[in-house]
């Protein structure tokens, strides 16, 4: 099993359901992780946009 760390842009695309087919294929079956900074940026994004 492959582990992949994604950045904020990729996480955002996934959450908005705008991830490309290529990206979905690469991430399928992988252990997906985000950095501490990305987690904070996503939390801030959610807070600002309610």
C-alpha positions in Angstrom: 0.0 0.0 0.0 1.3 3.4 -1.0 1.3 6.5 1.3 0.7 9.9 -0.3 1.0 13.3 1.3 -1.3 15.8 -0.4 -1.0 19.6 -0.3 -3.8 22.2 0.3 -4.6 22.6 -3.4 -5.2 18.9 -3.9 -7.2 18.5 -0.7 -9.3 21.4 -1.7 -10.0 20.0 -5.2 -11.0 16.7 -3.5 -13.4 18.4 -1.1 -15.0 20.4 -3.9 -15.3 17.2 -6.0 -13.1 18.8 -8.7 -10.2 16.3 -8.6 -9.1 15.1 -12.0 -9.5 11.5 -13.1 -5.7 11.1 -13.0 -5.6 12.3 -9.4 -8.4 10.0 -8.4 -6.6 7.1 -10.0 -3.3 7.9 -8.2 -5.0 8.2 -4.8 -7.2 5.1 -5.2 -6.2 2.6 -2.6 -3.5 4.8 -1.1 -3.1 6.0 2.4 -3.7 9.8 2.1 -2.2 12.2 4.6 -2.0 16.0 4.9 0.6 18.0 6.7 -0.1 20.0 9.8 -0.1 23.2 7.8 -2.6 21.9 5.2 -4.9 20.8 8.1 -4.7 24.3 9.5 -5.3 25.9 6.1 -8.4 23.7 5.5 -9.7 24.4 9.0 -9.3 28.2 8.4 -11.0 27.9 5.0 -14.0 26.1 6.5 -14.2 28.7 9.3 -14.1 31.7 7.0 -16.8 30.2 4.7 -19.0 28.8 7.4 
